[in-house]
Amino acid sequence: MTVAALIVVVASPDAYLQASISRMAPFTVLAVSVAVVTGHAGLPTLGQVAPYAVGAYTTARLALAGITAAPVHLAAGALAGAVVAGVLGAALVRYRGTVFLMLSLAVAELSATSAAGWQAVTGGTDGLAGIPAPSLAPVTPALVDDRAVLLYAATVTTATTVAAILLLHGPRRLLLLGARGNEDRARASGHPVNRYLWLVHTGAGAVAGIGGALLIHTHRWITPADVGFTTAAIVLLAVVIGGATSLPGAVAGAVAVLTVRDVVALSAPGHAPLLLGVLFVAAVYVLPGGLAALPARIRHLPRPRWLTRAPDGSSVAEPVARSMS
């Protein structure tokens, strides 16, 4: 369904729709990063905006310096995000629960404050604008066409999400699940839990750094407001709505949140926070497992009696239809 919707948007002549969808991509990659830390490592976080911001500003500075190759930007953003997340994770992963959440809140606030104050690098509160468009290779044209940008953003988002899913598959996922479920027992079995969590936090930082690079590629400007507490809170909300333990669910939750905030809220100006609150409450009470649990819940819904079949294999609907003919 997602692929079909993307094909429809790409084929559409509406350039504004294509630009709007492509600008959702950085937020969805950031949501994947948050889901890795929150859902799989069990550390509810608001601090992934820090590697996200570093990846974005690194990309912006490279582009302004004349280095416009998108693969270089993505690699540099991932590396910068991983380094920042690794440094922060060395201090943060020793804590759990509310303490970790509050410390990550401080990280989010410091990210926006640092971006606003470091004017020589970030442009201060005015931000950076007029950033050159990226190109896929030195011999290819810059990505300025809305359809091309959308295809590029969708490809990067899909590849990053799939890579994260594969890296968290199998024994690594089971190790994290066991450590999250009973940390004391995992430690007693000889598992270095903090090291596992640090590796996950660092890897998630690389994902967030890629999201930051994608932010520059799709928007071509950045301000401290893009990497502050509001972004951190909304992306955590999106992960909860999508399903914290599902990376595709995090993507779906991000799209749902941005659709409500940027599209649905246009018909009710000033009420975007209220609409997001309603969406959150509805998701928590109606879909405890988030949007990721929706297909399973639909499959387990009781079937209508007219769709059930008799012991001989015939449909109950058949005699009903005959009686009406």
Backbone as numpy.savetxt, mean C-alpha at the origin, in Angstrom:
# Nx Ny Nz CAx CAy CAz Cx Cy Cz
-10.73 -9.41 -12.09 -11.56 -8.21 -12.09 -10.69 -6.94 -12.09
-9.63 -6.97 -11.29 -8.73 -5.81 -11.24 -8.07 -5.59 -12.58
-7.61 -6.67 -13.22 -6.97 -6.56 -14.53 -7.96 -6.03 -15.56
-9.20 -6.52 -15.50 -10.22 -6.05 -16.45 -10.50 -4.57 -16.27
-10.59 -4.13 -15.00 -10.82 -2.70 -14.74 -9.66 -1.86 -15.25
-8.43 -2.36 -15.07 -7.26 -1.62 -15.55 -7.27 -1.52 -17.07
-7.65 -2.60 -17.75 -7.71 -2.58 -19.21 -8.73 -1.56 -19.68
-9.87 -1.49 -19.00 -10.90 -0.52 -19.37 -10.37 0.91 -19.21
-9.66 1.16 -18.10 -9.13 2.50 -17.85 -8.07 2.86 -18.88
-7.18 1.90 -19.20 -6.13 2.16 -20.18 -6.73 2.44 -21.56
-7.79 1.71 -21.91 -8.43 1.90 -23.22 -9.29 3.16 -23.27
-9.60 3.71 -22.12 -10.47 4.90 -22.08 -9.76 6.11 -22.68
-10.51 6.98 -23.36 -9.90 8.22 -23.87 -9.79 9.31 -22.81
-10.26 9.02 -21.59 -10.26 10.01 -20.52 -8.89 10.08 -19.86
-8.09 11.09 -20.25 -6.75 11.24 -19.70 -6.78 11.58 -18.22
-7.80 12.31 -17.78 -7.88 12.67 -16.35 -8.09 11.41 -15.50
-8.92 10.49 -15.97 -9.14 9.24 -15.24 -7.85 8.45 -15.16
-7.11 8.37 -16.25 -5.86 7.63 -16.26 -4.84 8.25 -15.31
-4.76 9.58 -15.30 -3.83 10.25 -14.39 -4.24 10.03 -12.94
-5.54 10.05 -12.67 -6.04 9.87 -11.30 -5.71 8.47 -10.79
-5.91 7.46 -11.64 -5.62 6.09 -11.23 -4.12 5.88 -11.03
-3.30 6.44 -11.92 -1.86 6.26 -11.77 -1.34 6.91 -10.50
-1.97 8.00 -10.06 -1.52 8.67 -8.84 -1.95 7.93 -7.58
-2.75 6.88 -7.73 -3.05 6.02 -6.59 -1.94 5.02 -6.32
-1.11 4.77 -7.34 -0.12 3.70 -7.25 0.87 3.88 -6.10
1.45 5.08 -5.89 2.41 5.21 -4.78 1.79 4.88 -3.42
0.56 5.29 -3.22 -0.12 5.03 -1.96 -0.36 3.54 -1.76
-0.68 2.83 -2.85 -0.91 1.39 -2.73 0.38 0.65 -2.40
1.51 1.10 -2.97 2.80 0.47 -2.63 3.15 0.74 -1.17
2.88 1.96 -0.71 3.10 2.26 0.71 2.21 1.39 1.59
0.97 1.15 1.15 0.07 0.28 1.91 0.62 -1.14 2.00
1.22 -1.63 0.92 1.84 -2.96 0.95 2.95 -2.99 1.99
3.76 -1.93 2.03 4.84 -1.85 3.02 4.30 -1.89 4.44
3.24 -1.13 4.69 2.64 -1.10 6.03 2.04 -2.46 6.37
1.43 -3.12 5.40 0.83 -4.43 5.65 1.89 -5.46 6.00
3.07 -5.36 5.40 4.16 -6.29 5.72 4.54 -6.16 7.19
4.70 -4.91 7.66 5.11 -4.69 9.05 3.96 -4.97 10.02
2.78 -4.46 9.69 1.64 -4.57 10.61 1.03 -5.96 10.62
0.76 -6.50 9.44 0.05 -7.77 9.36 0.93 -8.98 9.56
2.12 -8.98 8.96 2.97 -10.16 9.01 3.94 -10.14 10.18
4.49 -8.96 10.48 5.40 -8.87 11.63 4.65 -8.59 12.93
3.39 -8.18 12.83 2.60 -7.91 14.03 2.97 -6.63 14.74
3.53 -5.64 13.99 3.95 -4.37 14.58 3.15 -3.23 13.94
2.06 -2.80 14.56 1.24 -1.73 13.97 2.06 -0.45 13.85
2.17 0.06 12.64 3.12 1.15 12.42 2.51 2.33 11.68
2.99 3.50 12.05 2.71 4.73 11.32 4.00 5.29 10.72
5.11 4.58 10.92 6.41 5.13 10.59 6.93 4.80 9.20
6.16 4.08 8.39 6.66 3.74 7.05 6.72 4.95 6.13
6.14 6.07 6.57 6.27 7.28 5.75 7.71 7.80 5.75
8.52 7.39 6.72 9.92 7.84 6.75 10.71 7.29 5.57
10.78 5.96 5.35 11.46 5.48 4.14 10.75 5.90 2.85
9.44 6.07 2.92 8.67 6.57 1.78 9.16 7.97 1.40
9.33 8.84 2.40 9.79 10.20 2.16 11.22 10.21 1.63
12.09 9.39 2.22 13.49 9.35 1.78 13.58 8.86 0.34
12.79 7.83 -0.01 12.78 7.35 -1.39 12.29 8.42 -2.35
11.28 9.19 -1.93 10.74 10.23 -2.80 11.74 11.37 -3.00
12.33 11.86 -1.92 13.26 12.98 -2.05 14.55 12.56 -2.75
14.98 11.31 -2.55 16.15 10.82 -3.28 15.87 10.82 -4.78
14.71 10.34 -5.16 14.33 10.32 -6.58 14.22 11.73 -7.14
13.59 12.62 -6.38 13.43 14.00 -6.84 14.78 14.66 -7.08
15.71 14.46 -6.15 17.02 15.08 -6.29 17.81 14.49 -7.47
17.69 13.19 -7.68 18.35 12.58 -8.84 17.78 13.14 -10.14
16.47 13.27 -10.21 15.83 13.79 -11.42 16.23 15.24 -11.67
16.27 16.05 -10.61 16.65 17.46 -10.77 18.13 17.59 -11.13
18.93 16.58 -10.81 20.34 16.59 -11.17 20.59 16.07 -12.58
19.52 15.69 -13.27 19.66 15.23 -14.65 19.65 13.74 -14.83
19.54 12.98 -13.75 19.48 11.51 -13.84 18.01 11.13 -13.87
17.48 10.81 -15.04 16.04 10.60 -15.19 15.66 9.15 -15.46
16.59 8.22 -15.39 16.30 6.81 -15.66 15.45 6.23 -14.53
14.25 5.79 -14.86 13.34 5.26 -13.84 13.91 4.07 -13.08
14.58 3.09 -13.75 15.16 1.98 -12.99 16.17 2.44 -11.94
16.95 3.47 -12.28 17.90 4.01 -11.31 17.16 4.62 -10.13
16.09 5.33 -10.41 15.29 5.94 -9.35 14.72 4.87 -8.42
14.17 3.81 -9.01 13.55 2.77 -8.19 14.60 2.07 -7.32
15.75 1.78 -7.91 16.81 1.13 -7.13 17.32 2.04 -6.02
17.52 3.33 -6.35 17.99 4.27 -5.34 16.95 4.48 -4.25
15.68 4.56 -4.63 14.62 4.71 -3.63 14.53 3.51 -2.72
14.63 2.31 -3.30 14.59 1.09 -2.49 15.77 1.03 -1.52
16.95 1.36 -2.00 18.15 1.33 -1.16 18.05 2.35 -0.03
17.66 3.59 -0.38 17.53 4.63 0.64 16.47 4.27 1.67
15.34 3.73 1.20 14.28 3.32 2.13 14.72 2.20 3.04
15.47 1.24 2.50 15.95 0.13 3.31 16.93 0.60 4.37
17.82 1.53 4.00 18.80 2.03 4.97 18.10 2.75 6.11
17.16 3.63 5.78 16.45 4.38 6.82 15.64 3.43 7.70
14.93 2.49 7.07 14.12 1.54 7.85 15.02 0.64 8.71
16.20 0.30 8.19 17.11 -0.53 8.98 17.62 0.19 10.21
17.96 1.47 10.04 18.44 2.26 11.18 17.32 2.44 12.21
16.14 2.80 11.74 15.01 2.97 12.66 14.61 1.65 13.30
14.62 0.58 12.49 14.20 -0.72 13.00 15.10 -1.25 14.10
16.39 -0.91 14.05 17.31 -1.37 15.08 16.88 -0.91 16.47
16.21 0.24 16.52 15.72 0.75 17.81 14.28 0.35 18.07
13.46 0.26 17.01 12.02 0.09 17.20 11.60 -1.36 17.45
12.26 -2.34 16.82 11.75 -3.71 16.88 11.90 -4.34 18.26
12.53 -3.66 19.19 12.61 -4.18 20.56 11.31 -3.98 21.32
10.40 -3.20 20.73 9.14 -2.88 21.41 7.97 -3.52 20.68
6.85 -3.60 21.36 5.68 -4.24 20.80 4.43 -3.41 21.09
3.37 -3.72 20.34 2.05 -3.17 20.62 1.97 -1.65 20.60
1.33 -1.12 21.63 1.08 0.32 21.70 2.37 1.13 21.75
3.38 0.62 22.44 4.65 1.34 22.53 5.26 1.49 21.14
5.26 0.42 20.36 5.79 0.48 19.00 4.97 1.47 18.17
3.66 1.43 18.31 2.79 2.33 17.55 3.08 3.79 17.88
3.25 4.09 19.15 3.53 5.47 19.55 4.90 5.94 19.07
5.89 5.04 19.13 7.21 5.40 18.63 7.17 5.63 17.12
6.40 4.82 16.41 6.29 5.01 14.97 5.54 6.30 14.65
4.61 6.69 15.53 3.94 7.99 15.36 4.96 9.12 15.45
5.88 9.01 16.40 6.94 10.02 16.52 7.79 10.06 15.26
8.06 8.90 14.68 8.83 8.84 13.44 8.09 9.57 12.31
6.78 9.35 12.23 5.98 10.01 11.20 6.02 11.52 11.35
5.88 11.99 12.59 5.90 13.44 12.83 7.28 14.02 12.52
8.33 13.32 12.91 9.68 13.79 12.63 9.98 13.81 11.14
9.39 12.89 10.39 9.60 12.87 8.94 9.08 14.14 8.31
7.85 14.53 8.65 7.27 15.74 8.08 8.01 16.98 8.57
8.38 17.00 9.85 9.10 18.15 10.40 10.46 18.32 9.75
11.17 17.21 9.56 12.48 17.26 8.92 12.37 17.72 7.47
11.34 17.22 6.77 11.14 17.62 5.38 10.83 19.11 5.28
10.08 19.63 6.24 9.74 21.04 6.22 10.94 21.92 6.58
11.85 21.41 7.41 12.96 22.23 7.87 14.22 22.14 7.03
14.39 21.06 6.28 15.62 20.86 5.51 15.44 21.46 4.11
15.37 22.77 4.05 15.00 23.46 2.82 15.98 23.24 1.69
17.25 23.12 1.99 18.26 22.95 0.94 18.05 21.67 0.14
17.47 20.65 0.76 17.26 19.37 0.09 15.81 19.19 -0.35
14.88 19.56 0.52 13.47 19.27 0.29 12.66 20.45 -0.24
13.25 21.63 -0.24 12.48 22.80 -0.65 11.63 23.37 0.45
11.76 22.82 1.67 10.98 23.33 2.80 9.50 23.10 2.63
8.71 23.98 3.21 7.26 23.82 3.14 6.73 24.05 1.73
7.49 24.73 0.89 7.06 24.92 -0.51 7.21 23.65 -1.33
8.06 22.75 -0.88 8.25 21.49 -1.58 9.10 21.64 -2.83
9.11 20.58 -3.63 9.84 20.55 -4.89 8.85 20.36 -6.03
8.94 21.19 -7.05 8.06 21.10 -8.20 8.88 21.17 -9.48
8.22 20.93 -10.60 8.93 20.97 -11.87 9.95 19.87 -12.02
9.71 18.74 -11.40 10.65 17.62 -11.47 10.54 16.96 -12.84
11.65 16.74 -13.53 11.59 16.14 -14.87 10.94 14.76 -14.86
10.23 14.46 -15.94 9.60 13.15 -16.06 10.66 12.07 -16.25
10.41 10.87 -15.74 11.39 9.79 -15.89 11.31 9.16 -17.27
12.33 8.41 -17.61 12.35 7.62 -18.83 12.77 6.21 -18.47
12.33 5.23 -19.24 12.66 3.85 -18.94 14.10 3.51 -19.28
14.66 4.22 -20.25 16.05 4.01 -20.66 16.53 5.29 -21.33
17.84 5.48 -21.45 18.35 6.70 -22.06 17.84 6.95 -23.47
17.51 5.89 -24.21 17.09 6.05 -25.61 15.57 6.14 -25.76
14.83 6.03 -24.66 13.37 6.07 -24.74 12.87 7.44 -24.33
11.69 7.84 -24.85 11.16 9.15 -24.49 10.70 9.20 -23.04
10.57 10.40 -22.52 10.12 10.57 -21.13 8.67 10.13 -20.99
8.34 9.65 -19.80 6.98 9.19 -19.51 6.11 10.40 -19.15
5.52 10.99 -20.17 4.64 12.14 -19.95 3.21 11.86 -20.37
3.02 10.88 -21.24 1.67 10.51 -21.67 0.95 9.81 -20.52
-0.30 10.20 -20.26 -1.04 9.66 -19.11 -1.22 8.16 -19.21
-1.47 7.65 -20.40 -1.65 6.20 -20.55 -0.34 5.46 -20.27
0.76 6.00 -20.75 2.06 5.37 -20.52 2.42 5.40 -19.03
2.15 6.51 -18.37 2.44 6.61 -16.93 1.60 5.61 -16.16
0.34 5.44 -16.56 -0.54 4.49 -15.88 -0.01 3.07 -16.03
0.38 2.69 -17.24 0.91 1.34 -17.47 2.19 1.12 -16.67
3.03 2.12 -16.64 4.27 2.02 -15.88 3.98 1.88 -14.39
3.11 2.73 -13.85 2.79 2.70 -12.42 2.15 1.37 -12.04
1.25 0.86 -12.90 0.60 -0.42 -12.61 1.61 -1.56 -12.63
2.57 -1.50 -13.54 3.58 -2.55 -13.63 4.47 -2.56 -12.39
4.92 -1.38 -11.96 5.78 -1.29 -10.78 5.02 -1.75 -9.53
3.78 -1.32 -9.41 2.97 -1.70 -8.24 2.76 -3.21 -8.19
2.40 -3.80 -9.33 2.17 -5.24 -9.39 3.44 -6.02 -9.09
4.55 -5.61 -9.72 5.82 -6.32 -9.52 6.27 -6.23 -8.06
6.12 -5.06 -7.45 6.53 -4.90 -6.05 5.68 -5.75 -5.13
4.37 -5.75 -5.37 3.46 -6.54 -4.53 3.74 -8.03 -4.66
3.92 -8.50 -5.90 4.21 -9.92 -6.13 5.53 -10.32 -5.48
6.55 -9.45 -5.60 7.84 -9.75 -4.98 7.71 -9.86 -3.47
6.93 -8.95 -2.86 6.73 -9.01 -1.41 6.00 -10.28 -1.01
5.01 -10.67 -1.79 4.26 -11.90 -1.50 5.18 -13.12 -1.56
6.01 -13.17 -2.60 6.92 -14.32 -2.75 7.94 -14.38 -1.62
8.45 -13.22 -1.20 9.44 -13.19 -0.13 8.85 -13.59 1.22
7.53 -13.38 1.37 6.88 -13.73 2.63 6.19 -15.09 2.55
6.49 -15.85 1.52 5.83 -17.14 1.33 6.63 -18.26 1.99
5.95 -19.31 2.33 6.61 -20.52 2.81 7.15 -20.41 4.23
8.37 -20.92 4.47 8.93 -20.97 5.83 9.04 -19.59 6.48
9.36 -18.57 5.69 9.49 -17.23 6.28 8.17 -16.75 6.87
7.11 -17.03 6.16 5.78 -16.65 6.68 5.46 -17.42 7.94
5.79 -18.71 7.97 5.51 -19.53 9.15 6.34 -19.07 10.35
7.59 -18.67 10.10 8.42 -18.17 11.19 7.81 -16.91 11.80
7.38 -15.99 10.95 6.77 -14.76 11.45 5.46 -15.05 12.17
4.69 -15.99 11.63 3.42 -16.34 12.26 3.66 -16.95 13.64
4.65 -17.82 13.75 4.96 -18.43 15.04 5.48 -17.41 16.04
6.35 -16.50 15.57 6.90 -15.48 16.47 5.82 -14.52 16.93
4.88 -14.20 16.04 3.79 -13.30 16.41 2.81 -13.96 17.37
2.59 -15.27 17.16 1.62 -15.96 18.00 2.13 -16.27 19.40
3.40 -16.63 19.50 3.97 -16.96 20.81 5.46 -16.65 20.77
5.78 -15.40 21.05 7.17 -14.95 20.93 8.08 -15.66 21.92
7.62 -15.87 23.14 8.45 -16.53 24.15 8.82 -17.94 23.71
7.87 -18.66 23.16 8.16 -20.02 22.71 9.12 -20.02 21.53
8.96 -19.02 20.64 9.87 -18.93 19.50 11.30 -18.66 19.97
11.43 -17.79 20.95 12.76 -17.49 21.50 13.35 -18.73 22.18
12.50 -19.46 22.91 12.97 -20.66 23.60 13.41 -21.73 22.61
12.85 -21.69 21.41 13.23 -22.65 20.37 14.50 -22.23 19.63
15.06 -21.09 20.02 16.32 -20.65 19.43 16.19 -19.67 18.29
15.00 -19.14 18.06 14.80 -18.21 16.95 15.11 -16.77 17.40
15.97 -16.06 16.66 16.26 -14.65 16.98 15.12 -13.75 16.48
14.08 -13.61 17.27 12.87 -12.93 16.84 13.16 -11.49 16.42
13.94 -10.77 17.22 14.22 -9.38 16.89 14.95 -9.26 15.55
15.82 -10.21 15.25 16.52 -10.17 13.96 15.53 -10.38 12.81
14.60 -11.32 13.00 13.59 -11.53 11.97 12.79 -10.25 11.73
12.36 -9.64 12.84 11.54 -8.43 12.71 12.33 -7.29 12.09
13.61 -7.22 12.40 14.44 -6.16 11.81 14.56 -6.36 10.30
14.74 -7.60 9.88 14.84 -7.88 8.45 13.54 -7.53 7.73
12.42 -7.87 8.35 11.12 -7.55 7.76 10.94 -6.03 7.69
11.28 -5.34 8.77 11.15 -3.88 8.80 12.05 -3.24 7.74
13.25 -3.75 7.56 14.16 -3.21 6.55 13.64 -3.48 5.15
13.17 -4.70 4.91 12.61 -5.02 3.60 11.38 -4.20 3.28
10.53 -4.00 4.28 9.35 -3.16 4.07 9.76 -1.72 3.79
10.88 -1.28 4.36 11.39 0.05 4.06 11.79 0.18 2.60
12.36 -0.87 2.03 12.69 -0.87 0.61 11.44 -0.74 -0.24
10.38 -1.44 0.15 9.11 -1.33 -0.57 8.57 0.10 -0.48
8.63 0.68 0.72 8.16 2.05 0.89 9.01 3.02 0.06
10.33 2.76 -0.02 11.19 3.61 -0.84 10.81 3.56 -2.32
10.42 2.39 -2.80 9.93 2.27 -4.17 8.64 3.08 -4.34
7.78 3.01 -3.33 6.57 3.82 -3.38 6.88 5.30 -3.45
7.92 5.74 -2.70 8.32 7.14 -2.75 8.82 7.54 -4.12
9.63 6.67 -4.75 10.09 6.95 -6.12 8.91 7.05 -7.07
7.94 6.16 -6.89 6.76 6.18 -7.75 5.93 7.44 -7.53
5.96 7.97 -6.31 5.26 9.22 -6.03 5.80 10.35 -6.91
7.11 10.42 -7.05 7.71 11.45 -7.90 7.40 11.18 -9.37
7.42 9.94 -9.78 7.17 9.61 -11.18 5.75 9.93 -11.60
4.79 9.77 -10.72 3.38 10.00 -11.08 2.91 11.41 -10.79
3.49 12.07 -9.79 3.05 13.42 -9.42 4.00 14.51 -9.92
5.30 14.22 -9.85 6.36 15.15 -10.26 6.40 16.40 -9.40
5.95 16.26 -8.18 6.14 17.27 -7.14 6.00 16.56 -5.79
6.48 17.23 -4.76 6.34 16.67 -3.41 6.43 17.79 -2.40
5.62 17.70 -1.35 5.66 18.63 -0.22 5.70 17.82 1.07
6.09 18.44 2.19 6.08 17.70 3.46 4.72 17.12 3.82
3.65 17.72 3.34 2.32 17.20 3.64 2.11 15.81 3.05
2.85 15.47 1.99 2.69 14.16 1.35 3.31 13.04 2.17
4.15 13.39 3.15 4.87 12.36 3.91 4.69 12.55 5.41
3.58 13.16 5.81 3.34 13.45 7.21 2.38 12.49 7.87
1.87 12.91 9.03 1.02 12.05 9.84 -0.28 11.68 9.12
-0.85 12.63 8.38 -2.11 12.34 7.69 -1.96 11.17 6.74
-0.89 11.18 5.96 -0.63 10.06 5.05 -0.42 8.77 5.83
0.34 8.84 6.92 0.60 7.64 7.73 -0.69 7.06 8.31
-1.57 7.93 8.80 -2.82 7.45 9.40 -3.75 6.86 8.36
-3.85 7.51 7.20 -4.77 7.03 6.17 -4.30 5.70 5.59
-2.98 5.53 5.45 -2.50 4.27 4.89 -2.68 3.13 5.88
-2.54 3.40 7.17 -2.82 2.35 8.16 -4.30 2.00 8.16
-5.15 3.01 8.00 -6.58 2.78 7.86 -6.87 1.90 6.65
-6.21 2.18 5.54 -6.41 1.40 4.33 -6.02 -0.06 4.53
-4.93 -0.29 5.26 -4.47 -1.67 5.51 -5.48 -2.42 6.37
-6.03 -1.76 7.37 -7.05 -2.41 8.22 -8.29 -2.73 7.39
-8.71 -1.80 6.54 -9.90 -2.03 5.71 -9.65 -3.15 4.71
-8.46 -3.20 4.14 -8.17 -4.23 3.15 -7.91 -5.60 3.74
-7.43 -5.64 4.97 -7.06 -6.91 5.59 -5.57 -6.91 5.87
-5.19 -6.78 7.13 -3.79 -6.52 7.49 -2.85 -7.63 7.06
-3.32 -8.87 6.97 -2.43 -9.99 6.64 -2.42 -10.31 5.15
-3.09 -9.50 4.35 -3.17 -9.76 2.91 -2.58 -8.57 2.16
-1.54 -8.80 1.38 -0.94 -7.71 0.61 -1.86 -7.26 -0.54
-2.49 -8.19 -1.29 -3.49 -7.72 -2.27 -4.65 -6.99 -1.59
-5.01 -7.43 -0.38 -6.05 -6.74 0.36 -5.65 -5.32 0.71
-4.36 -5.13 1.04 -3.87 -3.78 1.33 -4.00 -2.88 0.11
-3.71 -3.44 -1.07 -3.87 -2.68 -2.31 -5.34 -2.30 -2.51
-6.23 -3.27 -2.30 -7.67 -3.01 -2.46 -8.14 -1.97 -1.45
-7.64 -2.06 -0.21 -8.02 -1.09 0.81 -7.54 0.31 0.46
-6.33 0.41 -0.10 -5.79 1.72 -0.49 -6.63 2.33 -1.59
-7.00 1.52 -2.58 -7.85 2.03 -3.67 -9.20 2.47 -3.13
-9.77 1.69 -2.21 -11.07 2.04 -1.63 -11.00 3.35 -0.86
-9.97 3.52 -0.05 -9.82 4.75 0.74 -9.63 5.96 -0.16
-8.78 5.84 -1.17 -8.54 6.98 -2.06 -9.78 7.29 -2.89
-10.53 6.27 -3.26 -11.76 6.50 -4.02 -12.77 7.27 -3.17
-12.91 6.88 -1.91 -13.84 7.60 -1.03 -13.35 9.01 -0.77
-12.06 9.16 -0.50 -11.53 10.49 -0.16 -11.49 11.45 -1.34
-11.11 10.94 -2.52 -10.85 11.84 -3.65 -11.96 11.85 -4.70
-12.85 10.87 -4.66 -13.91 10.82 -5.67 -15.28 10.98 -5.03
-15.62 10.08 -4.11 -16.94 10.14 -3.49 -17.11 11.43 -2.70
-16.05 11.86 -2.01 -16.15 13.06 -1.17 -16.35 14.34 -1.97
-16.17 14.28 -3.29 -16.39 15.48 -4.11 -17.85 15.92 -4.07
-18.74 14.96 -3.87 -20.17 15.30 -3.79 -20.57 15.78 -2.41
-19.66 15.71 -1.45 -19.93 16.19 -0.08 -18.68 16.92 0.42
-18.43 18.12 -0.10 -17.20 18.84 0.26 -17.05 19.02 1.76
-15.83 18.77 2.25 -15.55 18.94 3.67 -15.90 17.74 4.52
-16.47 16.72 3.93 -16.91 15.55 4.71 -16.07 14.31 4.44
-14.90 14.47 3.83 -14.05 13.31 3.55 -13.68 12.54 4.82
-13.27 13.21 5.92 -12.96 12.45 7.15 -14.16 11.66 7.67
-15.35 12.25 7.58 -16.56 11.54 8.03 -16.80 10.30 7.17
-16.66 10.44 5.86 -16.88 9.31 4.97 -15.85 8.21 5.21
-14.61 8.60 5.44 -13.58 7.61 5.74 -13.87 6.91 7.06
-14.38 7.65 8.04 -14.75 7.04 9.32 -15.87 6.03 9.15
-16.87 6.38 8.34 -17.97 5.45 8.07 -17.45 4.20 7.38
-16.54 4.38 6.41 -15.95 3.24 5.71 -15.20 2.34 6.67
-14.45 2.93 7.58 -13.68 2.15 8.54 -14.58 1.36 9.47
-15.60 2.02 10.03 -16.52 1.34 10.94 -17.26 0.21 10.22
-17.70 0.48 8.99 -18.40 -0.54 8.23 -17.49 -1.74 7.95
-16.24 -1.46 7.61 -15.30 -2.56 7.32 -15.03 -3.39 8.56
-14.89 -2.74 9.71 -14.58 -3.47 10.94 -15.74 -4.34 11.38
-16.96 -3.83 11.28 -18.12 -4.57 11.78 -18.70 -5.53 10.76
-18.67 -5.17 9.49 -19.26 -6.02 8.47 -18.26 -7.03 7.93
-16.98 -6.59 7.78 -15.93 -7.46 7.26 -14.76 -7.50 8.24
-14.85 -8.30 9.29 -13.77 -8.34 10.29 -12.41 -8.67 9.70
-12.37 -9.44 8.64 -11.10 -9.78 8.00 -10.70 -8.83 6.90
-11.44 -7.73 6.72 -11.14 -6.77 5.67 -11.67 -7.22 4.32
-11.36 -6.41 3.30 -11.82 -6.72 1.94 -11.25 -8.04 1.45
-10.09 -8.44 1.95 -9.49 -9.70 1.53 -10.35 -10.90 1.91
-11.17 -10.75 2.95 -12.02 -11.86 3.39 -13.36 -11.91 2.66
-13.62 -10.90 1.82 -14.92 -10.82 1.16 -15.20 -12.01 0.25
-14.27 -12.45 -0.62 -14.58 -13.61 -1.47 -14.94 -14.86 -0.68
-14.22 -15.13 0.41 -14.53 -16.31 1.21 -15.90 -16.20 1.86
-16.24 -15.01 2.33 -17.55 -14.82 2.96 -18.67 -14.99 1.94
-18.44 -14.54 0.71 -19.45 -14.71 -0.33 -19.64 -16.19 -0.65
-18.53 -16.94 -0.72 -18.63 -18.37 -1.02 -19.38 -19.13 0.04
-19.34 -18.65 1.29 -19.98 -19.38 2.39 -21.39 -18.86 2.69
-21.88 -17.95 1.87 -23.26 -17.51 2.07 -24.21 -18.66 1.76
-25.32 -18.79 2.51 -26.28 -19.85 2.20 -26.90 -19.65 0.83
-26.97 -20.72 0.07 -27.54 -20.64 -1.28 -29.05 -20.57 -1.22
-29.70 -19.83 -2.08 -31.16 -19.81 -2.12 -31.72 -21.20 -2.39
-32.87 -21.49 -1.84 -33.44 -22.84 -1.96 -33.70 -23.23 -3.40
-34.04 -22.22 -4.25 -34.35 -22.57 -5.63 -33.11 -22.97 -6.43
-31.89 -22.73 -5.82 -30.67 -23.14 -6.49 -30.16 -24.49 -6.02
-30.76 -25.00 -4.94 -30.32 -26.30 -4.43 -30.82 -27.41 -5.34
-30.22 -28.59 -5.21 -30.58 -29.69 -6.09 -31.16 -30.85 -5.28
-32.07 -31.55 -5.89 -32.71 -32.70 -5.26 -31.73 -33.88 -5.25
-32.03 -34.93 -4.46 -31.12 -36.09 -4.40 -30.87 -36.73 -5.75
-31.84 -36.66 -6.70 -31.63 -37.29 -8.00 -30.79 -36.42 -8.93
-30.34 -35.25 -8.45 -29.49 -34.39 -9.26 -30.23 -33.29 -9.97
-31.58 -33.37 -9.98 -32.34 -32.33 -10.66 -32.43 -31.09 -9.78
-32.60 -29.96 -10.39 -32.69 -28.72 -9.66 -34.08 -28.56 -9.10
-34.18 -28.03 -7.90 -35.47 -27.74 -7.29 -36.22 -26.74 -8.13
-35.48 -25.93 -8.88 -36.13 -24.90 -9.70 -36.90 -25.50 -10.87
-36.57 -26.76 -11.26 -37.21 -27.35 -12.45 -38.70 -27.57 -12.24
-39.16 -28.24 -11.17 -40.60 -28.41 -11.01 -41.31 -27.08 -10.82
-40.66 -26.12 -10.22 -41.27 -24.81 -10.07 -41.52 -24.19 -11.43
-40.50 -24.33 -12.31 -40.66 -23.76 -13.66 -41.75 -24.46 -14.41
-41.86 -25.82 -14.25 -42.91 -26.56 -14.95 -44.28 -26.16 -14.48
-44.43 -25.92 -13.19 -45.74 -25.57 -12.65 -46.19 -24.19 -13.13
-45.21 -23.35 -13.51 -45.56 -22.00 -13.97 -45.80 -21.96 -15.47
-45.42 -23.07 -16.19 -45.58 -23.07 -17.65 -47.00 -23.45 -18.04
